[in-house]
Amino acid sequence: MSETVIKRAKKISGCFRMAGDKSISHRAALLSLLCRGPIRAENFADGIDCRRSLDAVQTLGGLVETDGVTVQITPPMSGIVSPDRSIDCDNSGTTMRLLAGLLAGSNISAELVGDESLTRRPMKRIIDPLRQMNASIESTENGTVPLTIKPATLIPIDYTLPVASAQVKSALLLAGLASGCPVTIREKNHTRNHTERMIKHLGGDIQIEDVKIEVVPDPNDPRKKKKRPETEEYKRTIALSPNGLLSGGTIEIPGDISTAAYFIAAALLVRGSHLIIQNVGVNPTRMAFVTMLKQMGAEIKMKNRTEISGEPVADIEVTYSRLKPHKISGDVIPNLIDEIPILAVLASQAKGTTVIRDAEELRHKESDRIKAVLKNLTAMGVKVGEFPDGFAVEGGGELNGVEIDSFGDHRIAMAFAVAGLAAHGRTVITDSETVEISCPQFFVMLEGLRS
């Protein structure tokens, strides 16, 4: 178990590029199995999680070649066949859930296993709709890993997501692509749409329609308006009509906005700081963190907007700002869920009380992130309050350097490393190697921005 010491910073400054987006890298790897020709993925994410997706591709017969930045993946010539061993997803929930859908539609046998953390994470959210497609997929009694998949002939599905989940949506789309079955998904709240964008970029037949919310007179009070009842069910429809294998080709992967969030936060925390992060993915479904920060008073600008491989990108310029507290809950939470730990760190320096609710999903990540955040903020001298589905943070006080328990969770380790830049004394991050899950060079990059 390693430790990393973080000292208070005078200023953070620089101009740099982020490693590739994790979510997009996972999808590039797994969708390669459903392509006619090779996928060339440029700026592929270098974390352990995405390596697990590449390992899965190799176990299923794909050929993976890499120079460390660009990955070329050649699908198996004769198609996917039943692997001769279990596929180890390690700590990667994205690999597990998306691969389960792909394999369920491939009419083969396979077993998916993971580490101790992954065995505690819920899988029924993908198992139930896949079974509605006639998939043969078994789990433990609690609906957790390992997952056992057996050959089955799938049927089309028209499914309304009960909760916002890009992984459930993606599992169903991959099942449809692999099996040749049409899939229609209806979303009540917009979620990450990288899978849809990539399918379209690779030549797949996928249609996306945003439902127009109709407003009509209220029959009980003609002076008022109300939504037409049938339009309240969902906001977006995604319709996949599989037409054979995808085309393959080049995918340029933008910088990871979820990892960039920590460097954005560092610049906002340390007085006098100024950063430019180049070529970052600014997909609208991933921008809730930046939108929230702007509402809290952050000075953040988007420059040089363009599009690569179906994804919007931009340079992000950040200047130190005094933040205001905020109340955060409701529909925004699913698109903010990974950034809540670092948002809590920022809230500790926003004078007043920030309240975050409707975030119970945090308890089922690599750690119970609600408890992890509150334990570490308390240790650093911050007053906090806990709710079943979130917490309150009283901001504006000084942070004290202490020993931080990362709970083996990369997002907790990175969030409190950033807190250490603004804390008095030394901040020690335990089990700090866990950052390799998403950003192996994180501490080197953070230190390189001191000035």
C-alpha positions in Angstrom: 0.0 0.0 0.0 1.5 3.3 -1.1 1.2 6.8 0.4 1.5 10.2 -1.4 2.2 13.4 0.4 0.5 16.6 -0.8 1.8 20.0 0.3 0.0 23.3 0.2 0.4 25.1 -3.2 1.1 28.8 -3.7 -0.5 28.7 -7.2 -1.6 26.3 -9.9 -0.9 27.2 -13.6 -0.2 25.7 -16.9 -1.5 24.5 -20.3 -1.8 20.7 -20.9 -3.8 17.9 -22.5 -5.8 15.2 -20.6 -5.5 11.5 -21.3 -8.4 10.0 -23.2 -12.0 9.8 -21.9 -12.6 6.5 -19.9 -16.2 6.1 -21.0 -15.4 6.6 -24.7 -12.4 4.3 -24.5 -14.4 1.4 -22.9 -16.9 1.7 -25.8 -14.3 1.9 -28.5 -12.8 -1.4 -27.1 -16.0 -3.3 -26.7 -17.7 -2.1 -29.9 -14.7 -3.3 -31.9 -15.9 -6.8 -31.4 -19.0 -5.9 -33.5 -17.1 -4.3 -36.4 -16.2 -5.6 -39.9 -12.7 -4.2 -39.7 -10.2 -2.9 -37.1 -10.8 0.1 -34.8 -7.9 2.6 -34.4 -8.5 4.4 -31.1 -6.3 7.4 -30.7 -5.6 8.8 -27.2 -7.0 5.7 -25.6 -7.4 6.0 -21.8 -4.4 4.6 -19.9 -6.1 3.6 -16.7 -6.5 0.0 -15.3 -10.3 0.0 -15.8 -10.0 0.5 -19.6 -7.2 -2.1 -19.7 -9.8 -4.6 -18.4 -12.0 -3.9 -21.5 -9.0 -4.5 -23.7 -8.2 -7.7 -21.8 -11.8 -8.8 -22.4 -11.5 -8.2 -26.1 -8.4 -10.4 -26.2 -10.1 -13.1 -24.2 -12.9 -13.1 -26.8 -10.5 -13.5 -29.7 -9.7 -9.9 -30.7 -6.2 -8.7 -31.4 -5.0 -5.6 -29.5 -1.9 -3.7 -30.5 -0.8 -0.5 -28.8 2.1 2.0 -28.7 0.9 3.3 -25.4 -1.3 6.1 -26.8 -3.0 4.6 -29.9 -4.7 1.3 -29.7 -5.6 -0.8 -32.7 -8.1 -3.5 -32.2 -8.8 -6.2 -34.8 -12.0 -8.2 -34.2 -11.9 -12.0 -34.4 -12.2 -13.1 -38.0 -14.8 -15.8 -37.3 -16.8 -13.7 -34.8 -17.0 -14.0 -31.0 -16.8 -17.5 -29.6 -17.2 -18.8 -26.0 -14.1 -18.0 -24.1 -12.1 -20.9 -22.4 -11.8 -19.0 -19.1 -13.7 -16.5 -17.0 -13.4 -12.8 -18.0 -12.0 -10.8 -15.1 -13.5 -7.3 -15.1 -11.5 -6.5 -11.9 -12.8 -3.2 -10.5 -14.5 -2.0 -13.7 -18.3 -1.8 -13.5 -18.5 -0.3 -17.0 -16.6 -3.3 -18.5 -18.9 -5.7 -16.6 -22.2 -4.1 -17.5 -21.6 -3.3 -21.1 -19.9 -6.6 -21.8 -22.8 -8.5 -20.2 -25.1 -7.0 -22.8 -22.8 -7.7 -25.7 -22.2 -11.3 -24.7 -25.9 -11.9 -23.9 -26.6 -11.0 -27.5 -23.8 -13.1 -28.9 -25.4 -16.6 -28.4 -22.3 -17.9 -26.5 -21.4 -19.0 -23.0 -19.3 -16.9 -20.7 -18.7 -16.0 -17.0 -17.9 -12.5 -15.8 -16.0 -12.1 -12.5 -14.6 -9.1 -10.6 -12.7 -8.0 -7.5 -14.2 -7.7 -4.0 -15.5 -4.2 -4.7 -17.2 -5.1 -7.9 -18.9 -8.1 -6.3 -20.8 -5.7 -4.0 -22.1 -3.5 -6.8 -25.7 -4.0 -8.1 -26.2 -5.8 -11.4 -30.0 -6.4 -11.4 -30.4 -3.1 -13.2 -29.0 -4.8 -16.3 -30.0 -8.4 -15.6 -33.8 -7.6 -15.6 -34.1 -5.8 -18.9 -31.7 -8.3 -20.6 -33.9 -11.1 -19.4 -36.8 -9.2 -21.0 -34.9 -9.7 -24.2 -34.8 -13.4 -23.5 -31.2 -13.4 -22.4 -29.9 -16.3 -20.3 -28.0 -14.5 -17.5 -27.6 -15.7 -13.9 -26.1 -14.0 -10.9 -25.9 -14.5 -7.1 -29.2 -14.3 -5.1 -28.4 -10.7 -4.4 -28.1 -9.9 -8.1 -24.3 -9.4 -7.9 -21.2 -10.7 -9.6 -20.3 -13.3 -10.9 -22.5 -13.3 -13.9 -23.0 -16.4 -16.0 -24.3 -16.0 -19.6 -25.5 -18.9 -21.7 -26.6 -19.1 -25.4 -30.0 -17.6 -26.1 -32.0 -16.2 -29.0 -32.8 -12.6 -28.1 -36.0 -10.8 -29.0 -36.6 -7.0 -29.6 -37.3 -4.8 -26.6 -39.0 -1.4 -26.0 -37.8 -0.3 -22.6 -38.3 2.8 -20.5 -35.4 3.3 -18.1 -36.7 3.3 -14.5 -33.7 5.2 -13.4 -31.1 7.2 -15.3 -28.3 4.9 -16.3 -26.1 5.1 -19.3 -24.7 1.7 -18.5 -28.1 0.0 -18.6 -28.9 1.8 -21.9 -25.5 0.8 -23.4 -25.9 -2.8 -22.3 -29.2 -3.1 -24.1 -27.8 -1.4 -27.2 -24.8 -3.7 -27.4 -27.2 -6.7 -26.9 -29.2 -5.4 -29.8 -26.2 -4.9 -32.0 -24.8 -8.4 -31.2 -28.1 -10.2 -31.7 -29.5 -8.2 -34.6 -32.6 -7.3 -32.6 -34.1 -3.9 -32.7 -33.9 -2.0 -29.4 -36.0 1.0 -28.4 -35.1 2.8 -25.2 -37.0 5.7 -23.6 -35.2 8.0 -21.1 -37.0 10.1 -18.5 -33.7 11.9 -17.9 -30.9 12.4 -20.4 -27.8 10.3 -19.6 -24.4 9.9 -21.2 -24.8 9.3 -24.9 -21.3 8.1 -25.9 -22.6 4.7 -27.0 -25.2 6.2 -29.4 -22.7 8.7 -30.8 -20.1 6.0 -31.4 -22.6 3.6 -33.0 -23.6 6.4 -35.4 -19.9 7.3 -36.1 -19.2 3.6 -37.0 -22.1 3.5 -39.4 -24.8 2.0 -37.2 -28.5 2.7 -37.8 -29.6 4.5 -34.6 -32.1 7.3 -34.4 -32.5 9.7 -31.4 -35.6 11.8 -30.9 -36.2 14.3 -28.2 -39.8 14.2 -27.1 -41.5 17.6 -27.2 -43.3 18.3 -23.9 -46.7 19.5 -24.9 -48.5 22.1 -22.7 -52.3 22.2 -22.7 -54.9 24.0 -20.7 -55.6 22.5 -17.3 -59.2 21.1 -17.4 -59.5 21.9 -13.7 -58.4 25.5 -14.1 -58.4 27.0 -17.7 -56.2 29.8 -16.4 -53.4 27.3 -15.9 -51.3 25.1 -18.2 -50.2 21.5 -17.6 -48.1 18.9 -19.5 -50.0 16.6 -21.7 -50.0 13.3 -19.6 -48.6 11.0 -22.4 -45.6 13.3 -22.8 -44.6 13.0 -19.1 -43.3 9.5 -19.4 -40.0 10.2 -21.1 -37.9 12.9 -22.7 -35.8 11.0 -25.3 -36.3 8.0 -27.5 -33.3 6.0 -28.8 -34.2 3.5 -31.6 -31.6 1.0 -32.8 -32.2 -1.0 -36.1 -29.2 -3.3 -36.4 -28.1 -3.7 -40.0 -25.1 -6.0 -39.7 -21.7 -5.3 -38.4 -20.4 -1.8 -37.8 -17.8 -0.4 -40.2 -14.8 0.1 -38.0 -12.3 2.9 -38.6 -10.6 5.6 -36.5 -12.0 7.0 -33.3 -10.2 10.1 -31.9 -10.9 10.1 -28.1 -11.1 13.5 -26.5 -9.7 14.3 -23.0 -11.6 13.0 -20.1 -13.8 15.7 -18.5 -14.3 13.6 -15.4 -10.6 13.6 -14.7 -10.2 17.2 -15.9 -12.7 18.0 -13.1 -9.9 17.6 -10.5 -7.6 20.0 -12.2 -10.4 22.5 -12.7 -11.1 22.2 -9.0 -7.5 22.7 -8.1 -7.4 26.0 -10.1 -10.6 27.2 -8.4 -9.3 26.3 -4.9 -5.8 27.9 -5.0 -5.7 31.7 -5.0 -4.0 33.2 -8.1 -4.4 30.0 -10.2 -5.0 29.9 -14.0 -5.2 26.7 -16.1 -5.9 25.8 -19.8 -6.9 22.2 -20.4 -6.8 21.4 -24.1 -9.0 19.1 -26.3 -11.4 18.0 -23.5 -14.7 16.2 -24.3 -17.6 18.6 -23.7 -20.5 16.3 -24.5 -23.6 18.0 -23.0 -24.4 14.9 -21.0 -21.1 15.3 -19.2 -21.1 19.0 -18.5 -23.3 19.1 -15.3 -20.1 19.6 -13.2 -19.0 22.7 -15.1 -22.6 24.1 -15.3 -22.9 23.7 -11.5 -19.6 25.4 -10.9 -20.6 28.3 -13.0 -23.8 28.6 -10.9 -21.5 28.7 -7.8 -19.5 31.6 -9.3 -16.6 29.8 -11.1 -14.8 31.6 -13.9 -14.7 28.9 -16.6 -14.5 29.5 -20.3 -14.8 27.2 -23.3 -12.6 28.0 -26.3 -11.8 26.5 -29.7 -15.0 24.3 -29.9 -15.0 21.6 -32.5 -16.1 18.0 -33.1 -14.0 14.8 -33.4 -15.4 11.3 -34.1 -18.9 12.4 -33.3 -18.0 14.0 -29.9 -17.8 17.8 -29.2 -14.5 19.0 -27.7 -13.1 22.3 -26.5 -10.3 23.9 -24.5 -11.3 24.7 -20.9 -9.8 27.9 -19.3 -10.2 28.1 -15.5 -9.3 31.0 -13.2 -9.3 31.0 -9.4 -12.8 32.1 -8.1 -14.6 32.6 -4.8 -17.4 30.1 -4.9 -20.9 30.4 -3.4 -22.8 27.5 -1.7 -25.5 25.7 -3.6 -28.3 23.2 -3.1 -28.0 20.3 -5.5 -30.6 17.6 -6.1 -33.0 16.1 -8.5 -32.5 15.4 -12.2 -29.0 16.9 -12.3 -27.5 14.2 -9.9 -27.1 11.3 -12.4 -25.0 13.4 -14.7 -23.0 14.7 -11.8 -22.5 11.6 -9.8 -18.8 10.9 -10.4 -17.9 14.5 -9.6 -19.7 14.8 -6.3 -16.6 14.0 -4.2 -14.6 16.8 -5.7 -17.6 19.0 -5.6 -17.8 18.4 -1.9 -14.2 19.5 -1.5 -15.0 22.7 -3.4 -18.0 23.2 -1.2 -15.8 23.2 1.9 -14.3 26.5 0.7 -17.6 28.1 -0.4 -18.8 30.3 2.5 -22.2 28.9 3.6 -23.9 25.5 3.5 -24.0 23.3 0.4 -26.5 20.5 0.4 -26.5 17.5 -1.9 -29.4 15.1 -2.0 -30.8 12.3 -4.2 -27.3 10.8 -4.5 -27.8 7.4 -2.8 -26.1 5.9 -5.8 -22.8 7.1 -4.2 -23.2 4.4 -1.6 -22.8 1.7 -4.2 -19.6 2.9 -6.0 -16.1 1.6 -5.4 -16.6 2.7 -1.8 -19.5 4.2 0.1 -18.5 7.7 -1.2 -20.9 9.5 1.1 -19.2 8.1 4.2 -15.7 8.5 2.6 -16.3 12.1 1.8 -17.7 13.0 5.2 -15.0 11.1 7.1 -12.2 12.9 5.3 -13.8 16.4 5.3 -14.4 16.0 9.1 -10.7 15.0 9.6 -9.7 18.2 7.7 -11.7 20.4 10.0 -14.9 20.8 8.0 -18.4 20.7 9.6 -20.7 18.2 7.7 -24.0 16.5 8.1 -25.1 13.1 6.7 -28.3 12.1 5.0 -29.3 8.7 3.6 -29.0 10.1 0.1 -26.4 12.8 0.5 -24.8 15.3 2.8 -24.4 18.9 3.9 -21.1 20.8 3.9 -20.5 24.0 5.9 -17.9 25.9 3.9 -15.6 28.9 4.3 -13.2 27.5 7.0 -9.5 26.5 6.8 -8.5 23.0 5.7 -5.9 21.1 7.8 -3.5 18.6 6.3 -4.2 15.1 7.7 -3.9 11.5 6.8 -6.7 10.7 4.2 -8.3 7.3 3.9 -8.9 6.8 0.2 -10.9 3.6 0.9 -9.2 2.2 -2.2 -11.4 4.5 -4.3 -9.6 6.5 -7.1 -12.1 9.4 -7.0 -11.8 9.8 -3.2 -7.9 9.8 -3.5 -7.9 12.4 -6.3 -10.5 14.6 -4.6 -8.6 14.9 -1.4 -5.3 15.2 -3.1 -6.7 18.4 -4.6 -8.0 19.4 -1.1 -4.4 19.0 0.1 -3.3 21.8 -2.2 -5.3 24.3 -0.2 -4.7 22.7 3.2 -2.2 23.8 5.9 0.5 21.3 6.5 1.0 17.9 4.9 -1.9 15.8 3.5 -1.1 12.1 3.2 -3.2 10.0 0.8 -3.2 6.4 1.8 -3.5 3.6 -0.8 -2.7 6.3 -3.4 -1.9 3.8 -6.1 -5.7 3.4 -6.6 -5.6 6.5 -8.9 -4.1 4.1 -11.6 -7.7 2.9 -12.1 -8.5 6.1 -14.0 -5.4 8.3 -14.3 -2.0 6.7 -13.6 -0.1 10.0 -14.0 -2.4 12.0 -11.8 0.0 12.9 -9.0 2.8 13.7 -11.5 0.5 16.0 -13.4 -0.8 17.7 -10.3 2.8 18.4 -9.0 3.8 19.6 -12.5 1.2 22.4 -12.3 2.7 24.1 -9.2 4.2 27.5 -9.8 
